[in-house]
Amino acid sequence: MNAAAQLKDILHAIGQAPETWRVRLHRAISWLARSEREGEDDDARFIFQWIALNAAYAREFSREESERERLRQFHARLIALDAQARLHDALFRQFSGPIRTLIENKFVFEPFWTALREHDASNRWETGFNNSRKAALAAIVNKDTAAVLSIVFDRLYVLRNQLVHGGATWNSTVNRAQLRDGVAILHSLVPLVLAIMLEHPDEDLGEVLYPVV
């Protein structure tokens, strides 16, 4: 049985729970299930996995609150609920593989693209890039799960923007490494995120966007 099917069974077995929480999880699991039906199409898998994650934490937010900040707040809540440190364990297991290669890939480091657009030849982005890599390693050693998630999802968010905003060609032969890494990371983290949420049906994550009417 795949992860989505297992999570769906757990959701159906839960009795009393707020309707907004149930809708949130139902939507997220449905998109995770769709991602699992993809075979070799990593573009589609990544997009469906990201929608599943987005469905898990989407809510109304103020104009002063950025999407990345909202995601960081969601991660902080998950870490607080994750008494068994499963998120850190998952990150640690993948740190020598897809996470390390993603973090070492300049093409998912936003300041690289900013410097390119602004014709900035100062190489300041390289300093930030190297500092970010060192920070990720230190965070893993110090078991700072929030810091690792922040760095990893900063990279994944750049990849998300490239795909969703048409900054990449479908099934391109260019820059495939970061897409494969992104798919591997989300394949591990998204089911774990949803599993933690399923253990806490009373956790208030706010009203869902576009409620069922």
N, C-alpha and C positions, 0 to 999 in steps of 0.2 A: 504494500500500500504506500502511495506517495505521501509527501508531507501535507499537502492540501487536504487530502481525503481524511487523514488522521485528525487534523485540526478541525475539520468540519464535523466529524463525529463527536469531538470534545465539545464543540459549541452546541450541538443539538442535545447533548446530555446535561447541559447546565440548565437548571430550572429557573428560578427567579433571577432576573437581571434587568437593568435599565434598557429600554428599547433602543436608545441612541447607541449604547455600547454594543448591543446585538447587531444593529445595522452596520456599524463601523466594522466589526469583525467579519460579518457575512460578506460585505463588499471586498474587504482585503483578501479573504480566503478565496473568493471567486477569481480574482485577478492572479493570485498565486497559482491556482489550478490551471488557469489559461497559460501561464508561463511554462508550466511543467509539460504541457502538451506540445510545446515546440521541440523540434528535433535539432537541426543544425543552424537555425536562424538566430544567431546571437543578438542581432539588432532587436528583433521582436521579443526575445526572452528578457533582455535588459529593460525594455520599455514596460512590459507587463509586470516585471518584478518591481519596478519603480512605482507603478500605479498602485500595486498592492501595498507598498510601504506608505505611499501618500494617503491612501484610503484609511490606513491605520491611525494617522495622526491629524488628518485634515480637520480644520475647524475655522470659525470666524476669527479674524485677528485684526489688530489695529494697523493703521497706515504706518505707524512708527516701527512695527515689528516685521523684520525681513523673513523670507522663507527659510533661510539658513538658520536664523536665530530660533525660529519656531521648531525646526528639526532638532537643534541642540537642546532645547528645553524638553522635547519629547524623549531624547536619549537620556537626559538626566533623570527623568521620572522612571524610565525603564531600569536604569542602573540601580536606583533606590529600591525598586521592587524585586530585583534579581538577587535574592539572598544567596543563591548558590554560585554566583559569579560566572554564570554560563556565557554571558556576552564576552567577558574577558578571556575565558578559556577558548572560545571560538576564534577570537582575534589572535590569541597567542599561537594557536595551531596553524593559522593561515599566515602568520607574519613572515615566515621564511619562504612563502610561496606567492600567491597572488597579491597579498597586501604589500609586501616589500616591493615587488616589481611595479605595482601601481604607484606607490609613493615615490619611486625612483624614476617615474616617467614624466618628463617635463611637459608633455602634450596634454596632461590633465592638471596642470598647475596654472591657475588663472593669471598670475602676474606675467608669465611667459607670453601669453597672448596679448595682454595689455601693453607690454613693452614692444611687441611686434606692431601693434596698431598705431602706437604713438611714436614709432621710430626711435625708441629709447635705446641708445647704444651703450649705456652706462654699465650694463650687466648687473644692475641692482637685483633683478629678479633671480639671478643665480645665487646671490647671497641668501635671499629669502628661501629659495629652493633647498639649499644645503642645510639651512637652519631648521627647516621643516622636517627634513629627513632625520636629522639628529634628534629633534624633539619627539618624533614618533618612536624611535628606538628607546629613548630614555623613558617615555611613557609606558612602553611595554615592560621594561625592566622594573619600573616603580609601580606597576599594576594600576596605572592611571587610565582606567577604561574610558572615561569621558574624553580625555585628550586624544586617545587613539581614534575613537569614533569620530571626533571632530575633524581630525586630519584626513581620515579615510573618506568621510562623506564630503569634505571640501573637494577632494579629487573626483569622487563619483558625481558630484553636482555639476562639475564642468563637463563631464562625459554626458550626463543627462541633457545639459543645454545643447551640446553639439548635436545630439540626435533629435531632440524634440523641436529645436528651432531651425532644423534644416541645415546644420553646419557640417553634415557628413552625408556621404552617399550610401544608400542601402547596399549591404553586402560588398562593401568596398574592400580592396586589397590593401588599402592604406590604413595604418594605425589600428590594426586588428588586436594588437597585444593588450591595450588597455580595455578594450571591450570584453575580451575573454576573461581578463582579471575581474572586471566589474561584475560580470555574470556570475563568476565563481564566488565572489564575496557576497553578493546579494542572495545567491542560492543558499548560502549558509546562514546569513543573518536574518533574512525576512521571516522564515518559519520560526526561528527562535524568538524574534520580537513578538510574533503573534501568539506563540505559546505562553510567553510571560504575561501578555495581556489577558489571555484566557484564564489565567490563574487569579486574576483580580477583577472580577466583574463589577465591583463597587468603585473602581477607580474612575473618577470623573475626568474625562478628557475634553469636556465641552460639547456643545451641540455639533452634530455632523453638518457638513456642507450639503446643500440640496437634500433636505430630509424627504422621506417618503410621504407623499400627500395623496 
